[in-house]
Amino acid sequence: MNDAGNALADKQTPLSAGDNVRGAFDVEAVRADFPVLHQEVYGKPLAYLDSAASSQKPRQVIRAMDEAYETYYSNVHRGLHYLSQTCTDHFEAAREKVRRFLNAEKAEEIVFTRGATEAINLVAASYGRKFLKAGDEIVLTTMEHHANIVPWQLLREQTGVELKVAPIDDNGDIRAEDVIDLIGPKTGMVAITHISNALGTVVPVKQIVAAAHEAGVPVLVDGCQAAPHIPVDVRDLGADFYAFAPHKLYGPTGVGVLYGRYDRLESMPPYQGGGEMISRVTFEKSNFKKPPHRFEAGTPSIVEAIGLGAAIDYVETVGREAIAAHDARLLAYATRRLSEIEGLHIVGQATDKAAIVSFVTDWAHAHDVGTILDRAGVAVRAGHHCAQPTMDRFGLSSTARASFGIYNTEAEVDQLVDALHMVREIFG
Ligand SMILES: *Cc1c(COP(=O)(O)O)cnc(C)c1O
């Protein structure tokens, strides 16, 4: 991390919403920053309730990316020339913004990947193949996204590790003790979600990390749903690895974040080989760079990382506490309104929950519910949400899921509820 990067990281993009909403959250000012929201679909105002799958992008992010391409775009880290140095400064400034966002100790602990999925695969492949052996156990929860299941199954095929899965109850709640009970002398890694994308359950990660560390076991946290909803402090949590998806945090696709405690990263071999990650290559041997560059083979997602930096600026200007409070208000309102609908059942009623509401109805299959809602302008997701074991736990193949972001309103919840009454009339 160079000084220029630090200076750029402190420079905030001017914001319309942020100026208005710090302290007092003004959702209309936020909405004004998201061009895509202001449209009709099938002649109905769009109610975008699918932010858990991917969020929309504020103008500030789109502009930062346009500006990069229009004024200073070049490859990073390689050039002596002006554009390359400028672009490298912006790219490294984004890394510093991520560091600050997660309260990591240093920017070298932030690895840019192509997505959250790649971040988890990186840990499973690199840490897993070096440090884990046949019979070692990976502790997961029932609520994991496939991205935090399948990489460990691939590792199981290669090394013979075993998977242990902590249960959840009928409300979708998880007790820290149920995870901690699975940690024993053979545990090699605890890999758990921070917030379930299918149920919204918030997992007591800090307590689990403390217990795992007492047993000398590292913890990877899948923070894809936590990063957009609640303040995250990796040092307070104590996590060894923390992965999140920028495209769910109002940033672009094509880039992902892996935080790794520096000593962990330093002990790990490269995940992929190529340019940028070596200090010297001969045909006999290559020497690898230090983290994070050791894990960033090839040309990275340059402009996407810069867009992520702008998204973090945006979120921080609006205020992470204000966002968490807004989400909690919407969740409470949506839960109350949906509970009033006869024949609709909310799946996942954990005591600590983020702004995600999964539901099924007595009248129609989730996919049919989703299709009718779409015709009423309401965008929800219907399916297994890349969490089939979670669905299996409830004896379901799919649910409809409304998920809320920074820009959603109670009026949109009302639109959802009205549309659901329509579905009930059609099928019920
Ligand atoms: C979205 C999501 C992922 C995967 O993120 P990608 O963007 O598909 O890489 C992993 N875990 C959770 C909890 C998610 O919500």
Ligand as a Chemical Component Dictionary entry (heavy atoms), coordinates in Angstrom:
data_LIG
# 
_chem_comp.id                   LIG 
_chem_comp.type                 NON-POLYMER 
_chem_comp.pdbx_formal_charge   0 
_chem_comp.three_letter_code    LIG 
# 
loop_
_chem_comp_atom.comp_id 
_chem_comp_atom.atom_id 
_chem_comp_atom.alt_atom_id 
_chem_comp_atom.type_symbol 
_chem_comp_atom.charge 
_chem_comp_atom.model_Cartn_x 
_chem_comp_atom.model_Cartn_y 
_chem_comp_atom.model_Cartn_z 
_chem_comp_atom.pdbx_ordinal 
LIG C1 C1 C 0 -24.389 -14.734 -2.815 1  
LIG C2 C2 C 0 -23.811 -15.580 -1.769 2  
LIG C3 C3 C 0 -22.653 -16.330 -1.994 3  
LIG C4 C4 C 0 -21.972 -16.412 -3.323 4  
LIG O1 O1 O 0 -21.647 -15.187 -3.847 5  
LIG P1 P1 P 0 -21.238 -15.069 -5.395 6  
LIG O2 O2 O 0 -21.464 -13.671 -5.675 7  
LIG O3 O3 O 0 -22.182 -15.969 -6.156 8  
LIG O4 O4 O 0 -19.854 -15.493 -5.519 9  
LIG C5 C5 C 0 -22.149 -17.057 -0.946 10 
LIG N1 N1 N 0 -22.730 -17.054 0.248  11 
LIG C6 C6 C 0 -23.840 -16.343 0.523  12 
LIG C7 C7 C 0 -24.415 -16.368 1.887  13 
LIG C8 C8 C 0 -24.419 -15.592 -0.479 14 
LIG O5 O5 O 0 -25.528 -14.903 -0.226 15 
# 
loop_
_chem_comp_bond.comp_id 
_chem_comp_bond.atom_id_1 
_chem_comp_bond.atom_id_2 
_chem_comp_bond.value_order 
_chem_comp_bond.pdbx_ordinal 
LIG C1 C2 SING 1  
LIG C2 C3 SING 2  
LIG C2 C8 DOUB 3  
LIG C3 C4 SING 4  
LIG C3 C5 DOUB 5  
LIG C4 O1 SING 6  
LIG O1 P1 SING 7  
LIG P1 O2 DOUB 8  
LIG P1 O3 SING 9  
LIG P1 O4 SING 10 
LIG C5 N1 SING 11 
LIG N1 C6 DOUB 12 
LIG C6 C7 SING 13 
LIG C6 C8 SING 14 
LIG C8 O5 SING 15 
# 
